[in-house]
Amino acid sequence: MAIDNKLTDDFLQGIKNIEPELNQLGFKAGSVEKKGVAYFIEYGRRNVAIEFMFGPADWDVEIFIRTQERKFAFKDLLEIPTISDWVADHRYTRQNGRSVEAELHWYMELLKVSLPVVGE
């Protein structure tokens, strides 16, 4: 259980660290929701919302992009050739163990590629 708390702390700190970059992209902090030990954190701008999720069972960072037309999970983004190609060329690889913050920074780069494609 202690490792889960450490990962959650890393996730929450990582969100704080990427927030200035989200702000530069025009996203403002929205809701923070805790369900059990899982966190759902949302940022929004105009007609787009970004939701970060973190919690059990795998303790993975997940991201959703919600536009007026659709909600995109990571697997949905991979169906778009431009994004799929970028992911293939920029695979996330762990360096010296797990870094939740590094994962969040990778997702930020994915957002920069994805937003113009899925509709800002």
C-alpha positions as CSV (number, residue, x, y, z in Angstrom):
1,M,0.0,0.0,0.0
2,A,2.9,2.4,0.7
3,I,4.1,2.2,-2.9
4,D,0.6,3.2,-4.1
5,N,0.7,6.2,-1.8
6,K,4.1,7.2,-3.2
7,L,2.9,6.8,-6.8
8,T,-0.2,8.9,-6.0
9,D,2.0,11.6,-4.4
10,D,4.2,11.5,-7.5
11,F,1.2,11.9,-9.7
12,L,-0.2,14.8,-7.8
13,Q,3.2,16.5,-7.8
14,G,3.6,15.8,-11.5
15,I,0.2,17.4,-12.2
16,K,1.4,20.5,-10.3
17,N,4.6,20.6,-12.4
18,I,2.9,20.3,-15.8
19,E,0.1,22.8,-14.9
20,P,2.1,25.8,-16.2
21,E,2.5,24.1,-19.5
22,L,-1.2,23.3,-19.6
23,N,-1.8,27.0,-18.8
24,Q,0.4,28.0,-21.7
25,L,-1.8,25.9,-24.0
26,G,-4.8,27.8,-22.7
27,F,-6.1,25.2,-20.2
28,K,-7.4,26.3,-16.8
29,A,-7.7,24.0,-13.8
30,G,-11.1,22.5,-13.5
31,S,-12.3,19.8,-11.2
32,V,-10.3,17.5,-8.9
33,E,-12.2,14.4,-7.9
34,K,-11.1,11.6,-5.7
35,K,-13.0,8.3,-5.9
36,G,-11.6,5.9,-3.3
37,V,-7.9,6.1,-4.0
38,A,-8.2,7.1,-7.6
39,Y,-7.9,10.7,-8.8
40,F,-9.6,12.4,-11.8
41,I,-8.2,15.8,-12.6
42,E,-9.7,18.0,-15.3
43,Y,-8.5,21.1,-17.2
44,G,-10.5,22.9,-19.8
45,R,-10.5,25.6,-22.4
46,R,-13.1,26.7,-24.9
47,N,-14.6,23.5,-26.2
48,V,-11.9,21.1,-25.1
49,A,-11.3,19.3,-21.8
50,I,-8.4,17.2,-20.7
51,E,-8.9,14.6,-18.0
52,F,-6.0,12.9,-16.2
53,M,-6.8,9.7,-14.3
54,F,-4.6,7.8,-11.9
55,G,-5.4,4.9,-9.6
56,P,-5.9,1.2,-9.3
57,A,-5.7,-1.5,-10.6
58,D,-2.6,-0.8,-12.6
59,W,-1.7,2.7,-11.2
60,D,-1.2,3.9,-14.7
61,V,-1.6,7.5,-15.9
62,E,-4.6,7.7,-18.3
63,I,-5.6,10.7,-20.3
64,F,-8.8,11.7,-22.1
65,I,-9.4,14.5,-24.5
66,R,-13.0,15.6,-24.7
67,T,-14.2,17.8,-27.6
68,Q,-17.8,18.8,-28.5
69,E,-18.0,15.9,-30.8
70,R,-16.2,13.1,-29.0
71,K,-14.3,11.8,-26.0
72,F,-10.9,10.3,-27.0
73,A,-9.1,7.8,-24.8
74,F,-5.5,6.9,-25.7
75,K,-6.6,3.9,-27.7
76,D,-8.9,6.2,-29.7
77,L,-6.1,8.5,-30.5
78,L,-4.1,5.6,-31.8
79,E,-6.7,5.1,-34.5
80,I,-5.7,8.4,-36.1
81,P,-2.7,7.9,-38.4
82,T,-0.9,11.2,-37.6
83,I,-1.1,10.5,-33.9
84,S,-0.3,6.8,-34.3
85,D,2.8,7.6,-36.3
86,W,3.9,10.2,-33.7
87,V,3.5,7.6,-30.9
88,A,5.4,5.0,-32.9
89,D,8.3,7.5,-33.4
90,H,8.2,8.8,-29.8
91,R,7.5,5.7,-27.6
92,Y,7.6,6.4,-23.9
93,T,10.4,4.3,-22.3
94,R,11.1,4.2,-18.6
95,Q,14.5,5.5,-17.6
96,N,16.0,4.2,-14.3
97,G,12.6,2.9,-12.9
98,R,9.2,4.5,-12.9
99,S,8.7,8.2,-13.1
100,V,5.1,9.3,-13.1
101,E,6.1,12.9,-13.8
102,A,8.1,11.7,-16.9
103,E,4.9,9.9,-18.0
104,L,2.9,13.1,-17.6
105,H,5.5,15.1,-19.6
106,W,5.2,12.5,-22.4
107,Y,1.4,12.9,-22.4
108,M,1.9,16.7,-22.6
109,E,3.9,16.2,-25.9
110,L,1.1,13.8,-27.1
111,L,-1.4,16.5,-26.3
112,K,0.5,19.1,-28.4
113,V,0.3,16.7,-31.4
114,S,-3.2,15.5,-30.8
115,L,-5.1,18.7,-30.1
116,P,-4.8,20.2,-33.6
117,V,-5.9,16.9,-35.1
118,V,-8.9,16.1,-33.0
119,G,-10.2,19.7,-32.9
120,E,-9.1,22.4,-30.6
